[in-house]
Amino acid sequence: MRFNTTKFFKINELLLDQENYRFGLAHNQKECIDLIYRDSPTNFENLLNDIISNNIGDYPLVFSNEKNENIVLDGNRRVSILKVINDPSLAPSKRIEDLIKKIDKKSLPFNLNKIGCFVSADKQDILKTVYERHAAGKGISRIHWSAFATAKFRYDAHIEDADWRAIAILLHVISIDIDSNDYVQSPRFSFEVFKRLIRHAYLNNYIHFEVFNEEKAILNSESNFFSIAIELVKELIKAIDNNEIGLSRGKNYASEAFLSEFFEYRFHKLDIEKPPRTRRKKVVKPVTPPVAPQLPISTNPIVPPSSQTGLLPPPQIGLPFIEPKAKLEIPDIPSLIEENNFLINALNQLAVHKFSLIYKSLTDLNSKKYVIIAVVAAWSFLDSLPRVAGWSDTDFTSYYNNHIKKFITSREQQTSIRHSLSWLSNEGNCNKHSSDYVTLDHKEFVKHFNNIQYFISKVILEIILPNKKVARTDDF
């Protein structure tokens, strides 16, 4: 055992790891619990019942940092359940909340104010143990990480990996493309298939070797071939999503022979030599987990672009139907919510003054100056609307997500609306419940709220209005 120091904590003194490789990056403790639950609701409930009956098992591994924060690096599932038992408002679902409320805390086989943990101030030592337990693949793993989670850890920890190019370019793509990120984070994504595709593309001149900095094992964003490689990767992700290629034995099995046919049919080879055979220099680097950005992504492994610009590659290379652009023009996003006639009409028919007043306030409010107020008001608006029709749960995103396919036919737009609803829910909860978290980017808020207005109008007219159950609408 590497860790000889044990310490007892109150459950509120322990922090879940918001940079967890298995479950993804979170922006707050509640989101950590939601991500852990979403990974497997059945396992979460089974572990809850086991902990209630048999105690929490092995001591969690805790990193005590310079800020005196006690971050759980191993044992997040168990600690998340202890947090929910201690505070049922953190429950990730109504079912779990109901189960928690039935628990007699006095009869629990453990003390929530005395949770035993192994503690270390050496994060690398803990991460080494975490890696051996879950990702080393040497027969000592307790709960195996997915291939994607393992690859992310190995890449961030600078552990040599023959397929580092696949994880490097994938992490970049999901950091810039919402649709790709949503699919890659879902259980349907196969990193093994993706690795095979990238390996074949690299070795057979579909991706230029200049896109990768072999010595540093990072992407080279200055390459003239970089944007074409990124577009090719997006197409490959879509192909996996559409079951055009996979690991099921059959006509689409990702064998070398099938990959050759697949690429020849879909893409054009680059008119270049084969990639040079280079060996990475072994460099001992500290393990530094990534800082959580707005999206649930591990890191952005690219070389920052310089001010120099090269010539565009010749037109016959890569994906000829994709024309690289020299400059991306980003439209200016207004500070005000756009008045949407469809939503105004729906609110008029609903005739509940509360919602009309909130919406009027949102459209009049300068969200650039008062973004926190705007986010909380939008959260209240979205959370209260379904209650007119008798809904009584705690997560409004699940309510709206159930109706997206009824009114939105475009798969791309469905994904976009889900993302906007999730953003508004998470930001609203953080601003309401966190003592220090605040939304700073008004443009993100305006973009996401404007994105859902038409969809919300359809939900009001087709779902909420026919099931309206409020007798005194003015008092709602």
N, C-alpha and C positions, 0 to 999 in steps of 0.2 A: 504493500500500500504506500503510495507516494505521500499521502496526507496524514500527518500525525496530529494536526490541530483540529479539535472539534469545538463547536460553540453552539449554544442554544439561542434561538431567535423567536420573537413574536412573529406571527405570520405576516403582519403588516410591515415588518422590518426587512422582509425578503422581496426582491424584485425579480420578476420573470425576465428572461433574456429577450429583449426586443430585436436582437440581431440573430435569431435562432436559425441555424442552417436547415433544420428539418422542416420547420413550419413556415419559414419566410419572415421577412422584416415587418415589424409592427411599429406604430407611432405612439402607442400607449399600452398600459397594462391590460385594459379591457380588450383591446384588439388582440393582444397576445392570447388571451383565453379563447376568444372567438376563433382564431386561427388554429389553435390546438384542437378545439372541438370540431371544427370543420374538416380537419384531417381525417377524423373517424368518429362520428357521433356515437356509434355503438361501443367502440373501445373506451371512449370517455365515460360513458355511463357504466360500463362494466368495471372500470377502474375505480370509479366513485363508490360503487357498491362494495368492492373489495377493500378499499381503504376504510370505509365505515365499519366493516366487520373485522378487519385484520391488521389495522395500523398501516403506516405509510411505507414500510419496508426499508430499503437501504437509505442511508443518509444522502441527501442531495449534495452536490459539489458546488460550493459558493465561492465566487471571486469577490474579495473585498478590495475595492479600488481606493484611489487617493482621495476621493470625495466621501469616503466612508459609506458608499453604497454597497449593498450586499446582493450581488447579481447571481442568480441561479444559472449555472452553465450546464449542469446535468441534473435532471429530475424536474424539468419544467412541467411535465404533465401532472405529476403528483402535487407539486406546489400550486399549480393552477386550480386543482380541485380543492385543496385546502383553503385557498382564497375564496372560492365560491361558497364553501361551507361557512366560512367566517362572515361573508357578505353576500347574501343571495341576490342582491341587485346586480352582481357581476355575472350571473348565470348566462350562458350563451344561448339558452333556449327556454321556452316556457315549461317544457317537460322537465328539464334539469332543475329549474327554479322550484317547481312543485315538489320534486323529490327532496330537495334541500330543506324546504319548509317543514317536511315531516320528520326531520332528524331531531332527536333529542341530544343536544350538544353535551349535556351532562354525562351521557352514557358512552361517549366516544372513547375509543381505546388510545387516545393521544390528547395532548394538551396543545391547543392552538397558540398558546403563549409560550410554548417551550418546544420548538421544532429543532431537533438535532441535525447538524450539518457538518460536513468536512469543509474547512475554510483554508484558503490560501490567497496570498497577495501576488503570487506568481501565475499570471494568466496563461503563459505558455505551458506550464506544467499541467494545468487543468485541461487546456485544449488538447494536449497530447493524450491525456486519459480519455477525454470525450471521443477523440478520433479513434483510439483503439477499441473503445466500446461499441461504436456505432458505424464506423466507416472504413476500418482498416481491412476488412475482408480476410482476416486471418483466423477465423474460428472463435474469436473472443467477443464478437459483437452481441450485445443484449437485445437492442431494438435496432434493426438495420435501417439505415437511412436509404432514401432512394438514390439511384445513380446520379440524378441531377444534384441533390443536396451534397452528396459525397464529392462530386466534381467541383462544386462551388467552394467547398471547404479546402480541397487540395489546391485549387487555383489561388485562393486568398492566402493560404499558408505557404505558398511557393514550394509545394511538394511536387517533384518532377512527375509529369504525366504525359504519356505519348499523345493523348488526345486533348491537350491544353487548348489547341486552336478552336475546337468545337465549343468549349465552355466560354472562351474569351469572346468570340464573335456572337454567341447566343446572349450573353449577358449584356452586350452593347445593344443588340437589336431589341430586347425586351425593355431596355431602359428608354427607348425612343419611340416604341410602337405599342400602343395600348392593346390592340387586338392580339398581337403576338404574345404579349405579357400575360393576358388573361388565359390564353390557351396553354402556354407553357406552365403556368402555375396550377393548371387543372390536373386531375388524376389521369386524364386521357393521354397526356403527352408522354412520349417515349424518348428519353434521352439516348437510349441505346441506338434507336433508329437514326436519330439526328447525328450521332457520332459517325455512323457508317456513311451517311450522306456527305458530311463535311470531309471526312477522310478521302472518299472517292473524288469529290470535287477538287480537293487540293492536289491530289496525286495525278489527276488526269486533266489538269489545265482548265478547269471551269472557274476556279478561284485563283487569282494571281498570288504568287508567293510573296510579292512585295507588301501585301496586306498585313502580313505578320512580321513582327520584329522577333526573329528567332533568338537573339542573344538575351533579350529582356523578357521574352515570353509574354508580349503584349501586342495589341493591335497597332498598326501604323496608319493613323487617320490621314496622313499627308500623302499617301499613295494615290496616284491618279486612278487606280482601280478600286479604291475603297468603296465608293458609293454603289458601284455595280455589284460588288460582293455582298453588300448589305441587302440590296434588292433581291439578289439570288437567294439569300438566306430566308428572307420573308416568304418567297415562293416555296421553299422547301418546308417551312413550318406549315404553310397552308396545305401542302400535299400530304403531310402526316395527318393533319386535322381531317382531311377529306378521305382518309383511309386509302390513298393512292399507293401507299407503301407502308409496310409494317413488318412484324415478326411472326405473324400467323402463317403457318405452312400453307401455301397456296400460290396463286398466280402473282400476288403482290409481295411475296416474301423478299426481304432486303438482302438477297444474295448478291455476290459480285456480278454475276451474269445479268440479273435483273437491273441492278444499278446502272450497268453500262447501257442497257436499252433505255432505261428511264431518262438518263441524262442526254443521250443522243437524240431522243425524241423531243425533249423539253427545252434544251439549252444548246448554245454554240460554244465550242471550245475556244479558248484564247490562243492566239497565234504567237505562242511563246515557247521557250524551252521548259523542260521539266524542272520542278523546284530543286534548288541545290541541296545536297545532303549536308546539313550542318548539325552540330551537336550543341545543345545548350550548355553554357558554362555554369557549373555548380556555384551558386552564390547563397551563402547562409543569410537568410533574412528573418527578421522577427515576424511572428504571426500577428497581423493587425486586422481584425475583423472590420468589415466596411461600416461606414456611417449610414444610417437609414435615410434615404431620400424620400420624396413624396410618394413615389411608387414603391410596392413591395419587392425591391430588387437588391441583390447583394452588393454589386459594385459596378463601376463603369470603367472597364479595363482598356482605355485607349490613351494614346499619346496626345496631349493637348495640341490642337492644330496651330501651326505657326501662321504668321502673316503672309508667308510666301504662297503663291499658287502656281501649280504646274500646268502643263498643257493637258488637255483632255485626251484620253486614249483614243486610238483609231476606232471608227464606228463598227468594224466587223467583230469586235470582241464581246465576250460575255453574253449578256442579254440584249440583243439588238433592239428589242421593242421598248427598252427602258432608256430614256435619254437623260443622262446626268445633268443636273443643273448646277451652275456655278455659284448661285446664291439663293438661299431660301428666304423668301419674303414672308415675314410674320405679320399678319394684320393686327392693327391696333384694336384692342378690346375695350369697349366703353365702360364707364364707371357705373352706369345705371342698368337695371334690369329692363329688358325690352318689354313693352306692353304687348301681350299676345292676345289677339282678338278671340281666338278659340277658347283660351282659358278664361278670359273675361266673360264670354257668353256662358260658359259652363258654370262659373261662380254665380252669375246672375240667376241661373235656373236653380242652382242649389239653394240660394236664398238663406245662407247662414252668414250673418253679419261679421262674425269673427274672421272668416276667411277672406271676405271682401276687404275688410280693413287691413289685414296683414298684407294682402297682395298689393293694395294701394300704397301702403307704407314702403314695401320693398321696391316698387317702381319709382317712388319719389325719393327714396333714400340715396344719398351719395355713398355707395359702398366703398369707394376708395378711402373716404374719411372714416366710415363707421362699419368696417368690414365685419367686426365681431358681432355687432348688433344684427347685421344682415344675415350672417350665418345662423345665429341662434333663432332668429325669426323664421327663416326658411325651414329649419329643423322642426320648429313648432308647427308650422303650416303643414308639412308633409306627414308629421306624426299624428296630428289631430284629424286630418281629413278622413282616413279610413274608419275612425271611431264613429262617424256619423252613420256608417252602415253596420255598426255593431262589432267591428273588429276590436280586440282587446289585448293583443300581444304587445311585445316590447320592441321588436325590430321591424320598422316599417319597410326596410328594403325587401324583406321576404314577401311582404304583402304586394308591393308593386311589381316585383320580379315575376310573380305568378301570373301577371296579366300582360306582360310585355309582348309575348308572341301573338296575343289576340289582336293587337292594334298596330304593331310595327312589323312589317314583312321583311325588311332588310336585316339580314343577320348582322351586318356591320353596325347598323344603327341600334339593334338590340343590345349588342355588347357595349356600345357607347353610352346608352341610357343606364345600363346596369352600373357602369363605372361612375357615372355622374351621381346616381342615387347613393352608391357606397361612399363616395367622397363627401357628399352633403351630410350623410348620417354620421360618419366618423368625425368630421370637423365639428359638427354640432355637438356631439357628445363630449368631445375633448374640451371645447370652449365652455360647456356648461359645468363639467365635473372636475376638470383639472385645475389645480391651484396655480399653475404657471404656463400652461399651454394656451397659445392664442393663434388664430389664423392671421397671417400677414399679407397674403397674396389675394387682393380683391379681384384680379383678373381671372384667377382660377374659379372663384365663387361665381362670378357673372357668367363665365363660360358654361359651367355645369348647370346652373339654374336655367339659363336660357335653353339649354339642350333638352330639358325634360318638359318644357311647358306644354307643348302640343300633346305629348303622351299623358300628362296629368289631366288635361281637359277631357281626353277620351275616357280615362278611368272614372272621372266624376260623372260624366253623362251616362256611361254604359254600365258601371258597376255600383258606384256609391249612390247616385240619385234613385235608382230603382229599389235600393235596399235601405233607404233613409229611415232611421229609427229614432230620430231626435224629436221629441214632442215640442219642446220650447226651444226653437232654434236660436232665438236671440240670447238665450242663457248658456249656450254651449261653450 
